[in-house]
Amino acid sequence: MNWFDVDRVGLSKQADAIPKGRLIAEPIQNALDEVGVSRIEITLVPVPGRPLADLTVEDDGPEGFRDLSHAYTLYAPSYKRGNPEQRGKFNLGEKMVLSLCESATGE
């Protein structure tokens, strides 16, 4: 049994208070933090007839996602924690983005 859960709806209410441009910056910052990334491609396309958009952030990082479990684990030990030049020390920002999504994929 887990000691606690995170309510995605409750987290999305917190995320809703953050400007959307700031939230979109979260996955971009993650790409900027990776060694060897020279290209980041961002696509944001409105979903016709719905108050939604499709967001895609891709980079050419040679290592890919170091640990995919960090995509869905808050406060996992982060290799960025000891580096003041990197962001994302708490694995929180992308969860704020994900809490607002109807669906998500990671590769």
Secondary structure, 3 states (H helix, E strand, C coil): CCCCCCCHHHHHHHHHCCCHHHHHHHHHHHHHHCCCCCCEEEEEEECCCCCCEEEEEEECCCCCCCCHHHHCCCCCCCCCCCCCCCCCCCCCHHHHHHHCCCCCCCC
